[in-house]
Amino acid sequence: MNPSPLPPEAEAIIAARSHDPFNYLGRHPLDGGGVVVRAFQPRAEKMWLLPAGGRAQAMQRIEGTDIFEKRWKGGSFEKDYRFRIENSEGHRWELDDPYRFSPFLGEMDLHLIGEGNHFEKYRIMGAHVREHEGVAGVGFAVWAPAASRVSVVGNFNHWDGREHPMRVRGSSGVWELFIPGLCEGEIYKFEIRSQHGDVFTKADPYAQQMELRPATASVVHNCKKYTWQDADWISARPERQALDQPMSIYEVHLGSWRRGGDGGDYLSYRELAHQLVEYCQWMGYTHIELMPVTEHPFDGSWGYQTVGYFAPTSRFGTPDDFRYFVDYCHQQGIGVFLDWVPAHFPKDAHGLARFDGTPLYEHEDPRLGEHKDWGTYIFNFGRNEVRNFLIASALFWLDEFHIDGLRVDAVASMLYLDYSREEGEWLPNKYGGRENLEAVEFLKQFNCLVHERFPGAVTMAEESTSWPMVSRPTYLGGLGFTMKWNMGWMNDTLAYFAHEPVHRAYHHHALTFSMVYAFTENFILPFSHDEIVHGKGSMPQKMPGDDWQKFANLRLLYAYMFAHPGKKLQFMGLEFGQWPEWNFDESLSWDQANFMPHRGLQLMQRDLNHLYRDTPALHAIDFDGAGFQWIDCNDAEQSVLSFLRRDSAGNAVVVVLNLTPVPRHGYRLGVPFAGHYDELLNSDSEVYGGSNIGNAGGVDADDQAWMNQPHSITITLPPLACVMLRPAEQ
């Protein structure tokens, strides 16, 4: 006889409203002895229970429902059992009951998640191929504390949220379910019922693989299959990435660096590994910095509106394909940095926004929680679980993908509560100030953990204000970043070079000013993608004069950049001065690199990279005044700058910039040592497309003291050119 009426637990299962499906489904003791096994199978016509080692037992459908049960009065059977199912078309299959398994998340995991200190959450949250209680399958876990019901949905259950409701683990807000028999490659989402009864689906915040856009589902990925071959690189990384080592970074957007096929298809991670590494080795770059490869729905965001904080984009292949990319770079001596975006996230319906029907990852108040400029939400850095989510993401890329460092995007927007807001559009902190105290503490914790757990890894801040001590240790009161982008240097330098040379004498301070603050932070000098988009013009377009002068200015600009204290970053295409602005939707104009003056600029940048890497005086003391000395910073009338770069052994390189198209013959310059000086670089060389004015390979110093130096040389300064010289005896 079927029980009637249905208990509330059964009605909740049928209506997909169950907060605790394990309370009804699965194996349960009966009052008075015996057991009952219940299952909800909306596509079953008949079901059988298959006890371990026993005979199949027909299960009874509860009348008017898709719930089946089998009861034993006064008897029992082992916990291990399976179901046999037959549908209305006579097809049969067998499966394990997900509701016979105990939880797979431990109490310590839940405790650490609650206090925001589970820094390897990516190993348990999301979807993981695992064996649980002797059975292979996939364990799913998601944080949705305000949900009234969460289900796993996918092709395996016809996207029916009634079939696999999850169990919530106490007050943690974490829901979990082990589904036996699933394997790598399954696509899935979480179906969530809010407290208000709204039902919607979300991609997995911890998914390690996602479908190719415009599809938005998550994909089960087995992260344990790849075998790394980069142990030598990882062990040597603390020395390779020390502050006294050269760092010439090639910033790359993988979707537009180069494309393949007649239709301009994306290259795969594996194709990019070989082609990009070969090019970077030839050019002499030490590192590649990838614009965000974290999964994002909209190509036009360039990756900066992230949805998958643990998933490399499927545009170029699988997660293991991306592992191959990083692994191959390392084996060939190239480091890999990743652009990472913890400042904000998009409002796409399948993403983090209003994840469980409430502002879970973001602030509820738009004065704290929205970036109107970008149409995005701001993370609630004061919430333990949110802060933990982001830190786990950062550590994940360093751990699972062997990334060598993270460049943190839009740090200024995180630090200031009034960032890009008018009066009345923001809320002050508890002290009445504009500083985002929770974001500051998050950044400090992020930096401490990266440096503690991954020796040699670096963190870089894109921070455009004068916030103090960005790249100083947290124990000294700093934010703890390894380095900071020098946005002031970039803006001042480009503004100076935009002036016609005849006017530069009146703006001489724009180039000398950077040395006032050059050693207050560990600076990277960036010419990034942001400078050549949205009507700002390509690098050649920024330069004044005719075509010859434009490229002479560019050669001079890049040589100045590589002589100036600080590590270097250059966006793809800048090295050969492509004419059009960067377009994310097409390949760089590689055809231009085959012809002058582009080819000449590229060859000079190549020589510059190799000279920079091979000359300690140009890189070993980047962050201390001991590595730099003015020779003459006051020759504004002729627009000439000269200075020394030094290494710790006292070796020096003389750098002279002639910032006008007027050659300066017989220019006397003070130098520190006697003897012959070899000309290391002349950006006016005819090989580079210049006029080939120079010093025949070098000059001899005499004993005439000049410019506060004990010796001097008389040289020819080529037009719009940089000359670097080094004592022959060094």
Secondary structure, DSSP 8 states (H G I E B T S, - for coil): ---SS--HHHHHHHTT--S-GGGTSEEEE-TTS-EEEEEE-TT-SEEEEEETTS--EE-EE-TTSSEEEEEESS----S-EEEEEE-TTS-EEEEE-GGGS---S-HHHHHHHHHT--TTGGGTSEEEEEEETTEEEEEEEEE-TT-SEEEEEEGGGTT-TTT-B-EE-GGG-EEEEEEET--TT-EEEEEEE-TTS-EEEE--TT-S-B--TT---EE---TT------HHHHHHHHHHTSTTS--EEEEE-TTTS-EETTTTEE--HHHHHHHHHHHHHHHT-SEEEES--EE-S-GGGTT-S-SEEEEE-GGG--HHHHHHHHHHHHHTT-EEEEEE--SEEE--TTSSTTTTSS-SSB-SSHHHHEETTTTEEEB-TTSHHHHHHHHHHHHHHHHHS---EEEETTHHHHHBTTTT--TTSS---TTS-SB-HHHHHHHHHHHHHHHHHSTT-EEEE---S--TTTTS-GGGTS---SEEE-HHHHHHHHHHHHS-GGGGGGGTHHHHTHHHHTTSS-EEEEE-GGGGSTTS--HHHHS-SSHHHHHHHHHHHHHHHHHSSSEEEEETTTTTT-SS---TTS---GGGGGSTTHHHHHHHHHHHHHHHHH-GGGTTTSSSGGGEEEEEEEETTTTEEEEEEE-TTS-EEEEEEE-SSS-EEEEEEEESS-SEEEEEEETT-GGGTS---S-TTEEE-BS--BTTBSEEEEEEE-TTEEEEEEETT-
